Amino acid sequence: MSERSGGTRPRVGVSSCLLGAPVRYNGGHSRNRFLAEVLDRYVDWKPVCPETEIGLGAPRETLRLNRVGGAARAVATRSGTDHTGDLAAVADRHLAGLRELDGYVLKNRSPSCGLFGMPVFEDGRRVDGRGRGVFAARLTELCPEVPVEEQGRLSDEGLREHFVERVFARARLRALFTGDWRPRDLVAFHSRHKLQLMAHEPDGYRRTGRVAARAGTDGPEAVRDAYTAAFSEAMALRATRGKHVNVLQHAFGMVGPLLDGVRRQDVLDAIDGYQEGHLPLCLPVRLLRHHSAAEGVAWVREQSYLEPYPDRLALRNTASPA
């Protein structure tokens, strides 16, 4: 893993069944190939199965979300046992560790871990399709800055790339703040992430910049918390093709004058091809990375945008829309 993408391995929480543990209600698993075979090489997993942690076996009685008094409760379908409090308490018990995570992947369509679109029942009838699993709801409430996604949505190329990018960015920020950092270290971190932040939210780059500028006067804990919140908020917005093009042109403006006409046109053609949707983002990015290194343009060469996560994940290698 290069210094640009981050030498620190991200710590990622995950529903245990997604890595192949036989903990599902039917005694099976929901092993996800991307998580278990691809991303596994680059992250440290922290697997949790809330239902087995509270003592439910595998196989076990199924649960579903029932609306009781206006709130969704995780209730066993045959016995009627309410497990809501116990499942939520799993997140509370893990709170210290959860806040140190760089991301979390949850099992979809689970009354404990489902993040979106869970059916909610009342008096045996489905009354809502926008519920959230009990553990997932408590997790996102306790740790709003931790990137959280559910396994089913990771089949979407754009959502997968965005989630992984956020995870590695948060890992780099965690590495900074857990070390013996000084104001100049935060300013350097902020400078290295300028293009990446601009690709997500230009105003977010300015907001985080104002926090970094106060690092020498405000207390270190206040600066850490404020910068983390602003950085996480900016990175939570998905980058768009238009913003990517603006960032690529910004980087080219610093590298292009040092290139001969042929190489300069190669980069411009790659940027145009990406803008038009028939070339993948990785092509102009790799050209800029190569030429900034060859021409000694250190500021561009060191930008996290050019390698936000390990290249071998190949998440920018398609020409699909950003």
N, C-alpha and C positions, 0 to 999 in steps of 0.2 A: 504494500500500500504506500503510495507516494506521500511526501510531506504535504503536497497541495490538497489531496483528497482526505488527508488526515491519518496520522500514524496511530491514533487511538482507535481501537476496535469499539464500535458502538455496542451498547448493552440494550438488548431489545426483549421486551416481554412478549410472550406468545401463549396462546391457548395450546396446552400440551398435545391435544389430538392432532394439531396441524403438523407436528414433527413426527407423528407416527405412534404416539403412545396410545394404547388400547383403552381409553378412558371414556369413550362415548357411552350414551345411554344403552346402546345395544351391544356393548363390549368391543366395538370396533374402533377405528380411528378415521381421521380425515386428512391423511398426510398430503401436504401441498408440495409439489415438486420444486417450485421456485424457492420456497422458504427452506426446505430441507436439503436441497442439492446445490442450489446456486448461491443464495444469500448466505447460507450457512458458513461458507468459506471466509466470510468477511465480518461476521458479527458474533457476539457472545449472547446466546439465548438465555432467557430467564423464564422457563416454562411454568405455567400454573393452570390447574384445572379446578376452578372454584367448586364444582359439584362434588368431585372426589375429595377435595380438601375438607369439606364439611361432613364427610363421612358417608356420602352416598356411594354405593358400590357400582361396579360395571360388570354386567349389565344392571340396569336399575329402572325404577318407575320413571316414566317421562314427566317433564314439567311443562307448564305453559303459563303465559301471563294472563291473569284474571284481574279485571277491574273491580276493586273493592273500595267503596267510599271515595271514588274519584282517582285512586292511585292504582297502578299496575303492580300486582303481586305475583311472585313465582310460586305456583301452587302445583303439587303433585296431582296428576290427572285422575288416579284411582282413589287414593287415600284422602286427598284434599289437604294434605299437610302443607303448611305455608313455610317456605324456606327463605323468604325474602330477607329477613334480618341476618340470617347466617351468611348468605351469599354476599350481601353488602359488607359484612364485617370482614370478609376475606381481604377486600381492598384496604380496609382500615388497618388490618394486621400487617400488611405489606407496605404501608404508606412510605416509610423511610426509603425502602428499596425502590418503590415506584417512582419517587421523585428523582432518583438517580438514573432512571432509564432514559434512553435516547429515542425510544419509540415503543409501540405495542401493536401486535397483530392479533385480532380477535376472531373467533369462529363465527361465521355468519349463521343466521337462522337458529340461534341458540337462546333460550330464555334466560340464560345467565350471561352469555358473552355477545349476543347479537347487538351490533352497533346501530343498524338502521333497519327500518321496515319490518319490525317484529309484529305479528298479529296479537291483538289484545282481545280477550273474550269477556263477556258478561252474561251470566245466566245461560251459559252454553252457546251463546251466539257471538260470532266475531263482530266487534263493534269499532275496531280501529286497526289500521295497518301500519301505524307509525310508531310502534312501541320500541323500547330499547331494553336489552337484557339488564338484569339487576346489577350484576358485577360491572358490566360495561358502563352503566349509568353512574355508579359510584366512582369508578376509575376516572372518568372524564370530569366529574365534579371535583375530585380531589387534586387532579393533576392536569389542569386545562392547557398547560404549555407543552405537554408531552405529545408528540405526533401519534395519533391513534388511527388505525385503519382496520377494516375487516377483510378477511381472506377472500371473499367472493369478489370484492371490488378490485383486488390486485390483478385480476385478469385483464383489466383495462390498462393499456400501455401507458397512457398519460397519468393516470392515478398512481400506478406502480412507480413510475419514474419520480413523481413529485414526492411520494412518501419516502422513498429511499434517499432522495436528496435532502429532505428535512432531517432524517435520522442522522446522516453523516455530518450535516451542519451542526446539529445540536451536540453531537459527540465532540466536535472540535471546540465548541464553546464550553462544554463541560470540562474538557481537558485544560482549557485556559484558566477557568475560575477555580478549579481544584488545586492548581499549582500556586506557587508563590508569585502571583502576578503583580505587576505594577501598572500605573496608568499608561505608560508608553507601550506596554504589551497589548492592552485593549485597543489603543489607537492603531497599532500595527495589524491586529486581527481585523479591525473594522476596515482598514484600507485594503487588506487582501480579499475581503468579501464585498467590496463595492459593486462589482459587476453582477455578482450573484444576487445581491439584494435588489439591484436596479431591475433585474429580469423579473422579479416578483412584484415589487412595489417601490417605485422611485421615492415616494414620500417616506416609505419605511427606512430607506437609506439615510434620509435626512433626520428622521426621528432618532434612529440609533446613533447617528453622528453627534447629535446634541447631547446625548447621554455620555458618549465617550469623551466629549470635550469637557465634561464636568468631573472626569475621573480624578483629577488632581485636587479637587476642592470638596466634593461630596465624600461621604464615608464609603469604604469599599463594599460593604454589604448592600447599601442602598444602590450603588452603581451596578453591582452584579444583578440585583433583582430587576432594576429598571431596564438594563440593557437586555437581559434575558427575555423579559416580557415583550419589549419592542421588537427584538430580533425574531422571536417566535411568531409574533403577529404578522410581520412582513413575510416570513417564509411560508406561512400558512396559506397565502394567496398563490394560486397557480400561475406560473409564468405563461405568457401568451406568445404566439409567433411574432407579433409586432414588437413586443418588448425584447424578445431574443434578438430580433434584427437590429434594434436600436443599440443593444449592448455589443453585438458583433461589429457594428459600424464604429462604435466608440473605440473599441480595441484596435480596429483596423486603422483608425485615424492616428494612432501612435506608432503602428508598425509599418503601415503602407509607404510613408515617405522614404523608408530605408530600403525598399525593395526595387528591383528593376521592373520594367514594364510588364514582362511576361508573368512574373510571380505576383505582381500586384493585381493583374487581371484575373489570375487563377483564384485569388481570394475573393475578389468581387463577384466573380461568376458563381462561386460556391455559396456566397451569402444570398445572391439573387435566386439561385436554385432552391435554397431552403425557403426563402420568402414565398416563392411560387408553389411550394409544396411537393416538388419532385425530387429533392435531395434531403438526406437526413441531417439533423443538426450536428452530428459528430464530424461531418466533413469540414465545414468552415471552422469549427472549433479546433480541430487537429491541425489545420493549416496555420491558424493563428498561434497555436501553441508551438508549433515547429519554428515558425519564422521569428517569434518573439525570443525564443531561446537562441536561435542562430544569430540574430542581430543584437543580442544583449539588451533587450528592452525588459528590464527586470520587473517593472511594475506590472506589465501585462503577463509576463511569464509566471509570476507568483499568484495570479488571481485564482481563487477557488473555483470560479465559474468555469475555467477551462478543464477542470477535473474534479467535480464536486463529490465523486465517489469513484471507486476503482473502475478503470476502463473495461475490465473483463466482464462486468455486469452487463455491458452492451445495451444500456437503456436508452441511448440516444441514436441508435443505429437504424431506425426506421424513418420513413418519410411521412408517417402519419401526422395529423395535426397536433400541435403542442397542446 
